[in-house]
Amino acid sequence: MSLPAPLDPARARKLSAEFGLKGDEYDRVLAILGRTPSLTELGIFSVMWSEHCSYKSSRVWLRTLPTKAPWVIHGPGENAGVIAIGDGLAAIFKMESHNHPSFIEPYQGAATGVGGILRDVFTMGARPIANLNALRFGSPDAPRMKRIIDGVVRGIGGYGNCVGVPTVGGEVNFHPAYNGNPLVNAMTVGIAPADRIFLSAAAGIGNPVVYVGSKTGRDGIHGATMASAEFSADAEEKRPTVQIGDPFVEKLLIEACLELMATDMIVAIQDMGAAGLTSSSVEMAGKGGVGIELALDNVPQREIGMTAYEMMLSESQERMLMILKPGREAEAEAIFRKWELDFAVIGHLTDTGRIVIRHKGAIEADIPLAPLESEAPLYRRPTAETPRQPVLDATTIADPVGITAALQTLVGSLDLCSRRWIWDQYDSTVGGQTVQRPGGADAAVVKLEGLKRGLAMTTDCTPRYCLADPEEGGKQAVAEAWRNLTAVGARPLAITDNMNFGNPEKPEIMGQFAAAVRGMAAACTALDFPVVSGNVSLYNETNGAAILPTPAIGGVGVLEDAAQAVGLALEPGLDLVVIGDTRGWLGQSLWLREIAGREEGAPPPVDLAAERRNGDFVRAQILGGTVAACHDVADGGLLVAVAEMAMGGGVGATLEAPAGMPAHAFWFGEDQGRYVLAVADAGPILAAAAAAGVSAARLGRSGGGDLVLGAGSSISVATLRVAHESTLPALMEAVG
């Protein structure tokens, strides 16, 4: 058999560097092939060995995360994680980044991020029921930032709304560290019968390889390698590597795939995500231990004159690759033609253990699959620990403005202001099963159609904690996701993660990553909250300046009865009880930054035993029907939590602070493991807490239109709401 036409050796080495391969990595390519690669072969190696696809800097650490539990059906390694949720059903979910594309072309970058994560979920047989996101933006006055914010939000809403999947939750942070590199992390949750999960490992020598969905174009070529490199001043020139999405085609693709999945035709299925046809074919054949041969003349193309290299590396959207049982092609094609989608048999499985690419009568690539994976780079990069910051003594930090003035400033600050401007652009109720919408509770809740059961879901991370202490920050991110699910009454089951960090070749960045994973692993173990899927996004730097370390966590939990879920809105005539210890921790708090103008100190420690104890107690009280509203205490501290509950219900409260602690530390300290409960009578709750060994205290009582903090100290809920609601609309109204 003839070999692919090799590149000129000097040009091949030069191109390999441009494609992101290090010198020794390219030498490994030469050793595997025993010859100089063709252009298509070099492209395949470069994308499969990119950081984005191979996780070559992160795999050694990710392997230390706990991934198993009795309810875990499939953990990391598949397109998405799968957990059993009862009633013979499984929840399938994952979170993924589209950071680099969203900086270059915000609307399409965010939109195709949503499309890609949807495909990761429905390729396993699930009907998507909810989307979430985790967004990080720079200072709004930074160059292009308002347009990036506007484009990203419109892209998420535009794609999710059109495809008919509700966007039910998420989070947004702002910090100058994201000025040149915003983060766009998208999450999808789907539902499938637990005994009808579709996997990606190819099987059956001679079985047909089938391409379905949209036609292939030149958009997105080398998107995976672009996502594995830092940005520099020429970032906007990389627009050709950003894909273009069509949510209406995605909707058709979902329905066609689910219809086909109701038959017995599919052997394996994989979406064409990063690296497109290359990654899908290589991963399917590699997982199945078989070979694969592709005839690219049969690939549906929307542009003339496409080369094998372009087709293999294109990241055009809304495409899937599947292995069918032999003789079933016509039946499958009828389904996809009915949905007005392309369908083409583009190859077959072989027993050679190789990927062979043919185009226009020539062999364009012939690569052994096993070493493409087994000899892929794997680095244990040098790490440098983040220096510990001192614990701040709250008694030495003066209050410069007073409690009510600080509260008004905080609820209107960028990190705490209402996100209504964002979530109003999302359809959060399409499908009619959303129980808790954005802003109404600590986690979104979606009821499963035809059942009482519901799923709760959230995304969480506090990057400023992670910068100060990555291990404690990683721990806190997992604990906060667990807490938010608990606060609506759900039993937390598992997480997906999105590990957003800077350049791993810098020891201090790799040290952040390793420490964050250690903290996450400790929290996941203590809380029985395993990691079932995830994504790593490295090289989030521009001109050498890294983002804050951001290990975003997506959590999923279950409610046996979705009607038992509680929100955070206050009603009048209720006692307020705080669960958990308040010590007045001001290090890395928003009060310290926004009011005192300081960013310093150790972040609040996470006591995982107390998290478990407090959370289990709160959940039992919610499910026992004694809790009218619940809110976890997070950014901004206790008074911000109460103010958010008050604004949610339009009801004030009279509160009391204990003596012996500076008032600003009590009200704005960010001690972890705490919840505020609104109950008819504090007495029974306090007694039950004491019996359970849980710290609890009565905080006050709801009623009236003001938050009253003692004689002469009060502020109206209406005043707080104006400050809270006006920030983002005022900020974004100038964007044309």
Protein Blocks (a to p, Z undefined) as FASTA:
>chain_A
ZZdddddfklmmmmmmmnopafklmmmmmmmnopacdfklmmmmmmmmpmklnommmmmm
mmmpcfbdfklmbdchiabdcddebjhiacdddddddfkmmmmmmmlmmmmmmmmmmmmm
mmnopacfbdcdddddddfkbghklmmmmmmmmmmmmmmmmnopacfbdcddddfklmmo
ccddddddddddfklcccfbdghehiacddehjdddfehiaklmmmmcccdfklmmmmmm
pccddfklmmmmmmmmmmmmmmmkbfbdcdddehilmmmmmmmmmmnopacdddfklpcc
fbehiafklmmmpccehiacddddehilmmmmmmmmmnopacddfbdcdfkopacddeeh
iafbdcdfklmmmmgccdddddddddddddddfklpccfkbjklmmmmmmmpmklmcfkl
mmmmpcfkgojlafbdghiambdcdddehiabdcdddddddfklmmmommlmmmmmmmmm
mmmmmmnopacfbdcdddddddfkbmklmmmmmmmmmmmmmmmmmnopacfbdcddehia
gehiacddddddddddddfblklpccfbdcehiacddedjdehiaghpaklmmmnopaed
jdddddfklmmmmmmmmmmmmmnopafbdcdddehijmlmmmmmmmmnopacdddddehi
afklmmmoccehiacdddfblklmmmmmmmnopacddfbdcedjbdcebehiacdfklmm
mmmmmmmmmmmmmpZZ
